């Protein structure tokens, strides 16, 4: 087996391991793989295990527009907790965009007891499921397909300024949560972990978008984008250097 095939096999095994450990979807697995590659000492904890360390857990405010449109359900976020127990990074993995923004704001303020090891506190990563639930006195009050009904009314976000000619660039596909102010609130990889993911996220953070609209109101919504990161020669050089 040549080295390329070996690397591909190692990646498949690693993703399978992460999937078993966390129950993460593809975007979550790839984000974990990237983080572990960048920080080999990073712990990856199961949700139940990480729950034991929670000290402060502010409840998210239920978004008025979500309540108005009968939107409910879980938002899964990928959380990185620093050695001091504070959340240092949080990304949405799945969840309706109306709810995702509220979940991000709430979980970013959670506080954990540092995950102790023999050598002291350790940075760790885990998943959190934030539940948004509406209560109805009568079930017939609930529309049958509220998310589908809302989606038909949404004018999706648009990138205001397209990147310069990128036909010879390496691209990193991301799913961007565009906020009502037209900024990239969050992003998640759509393909297997790339060493250029962090750079792609920094580039997207500088982009401006026309936010999605529900009627005349700007609302948070997802947009899939291909982010040109580096030219092919530069990307190939970086890959060759990393492989040595």
C-alpha positions, 0 to 999 in steps of 0.5 A: 500500500502506498503512502497516499492510500495509507493516509486515506485509510488512516483518515477513514479509521479516525472519522469512524472512531470519532463518529462512534465516540461522539455520534457527530454528523459529517461536519462535526467529525471533520471539525473534530478531526481538524482540531485534533490535528492542530492540537494533538493533546485535545481531549474529545469527550462524550456528551454525557461525560462532559455534562458532569463538568458543567458549572454554569449553564445559561438558558438560551432565550427563545427567538421571537421569530422562531416562536411566531413560526412554530419552529422548535427542535434541537441545535447541536453545537461543537464546543471547545473548552479551555483549561480554565473551564471557559468556552473558547470556541463554539460552532453549530453542527445542526439546527434551524438557523433561527434557533442556532443563533440563540444556541451559540450565544447561550453556550458561549457563556457556559462555564465548565469545571476544568477537565483534570488529568494527572498533569493538570487541567486539559482543554477538551472538545465535546457536543452539546444539544440545546433543546427548544420546545414549544408548548401547545394546549391542543396539538391541532394548533401546531402546523404540520410542516412549519419549517417547510412553510417558513422556508418558502417565505425566506429570501436566502442570503447572498454574498455581496462581493464575490472573490477575485478570479479563483479558478486556480485556487484551492477551495474549502466548502463551508456552510455559513450561518449568516446573521441578520446584520450580514456577517458570518456568525459561524461556519462548518466544513462541508467536506473532510477536514482540510489543513486550510479550514482555519484560514478559510474561516478567517477569510469568510469572517471578512466577507459581507453578505446580504442577509436573508429576509422574511418579508422585510425583516432580516433573519439568520440563515445558512448559505453554502460557499466555496472559499478560495484559500490558496493557489494550487502551487502554494497549496501543493507546497503546504501539503507536501511540507505537512506530509514530510 
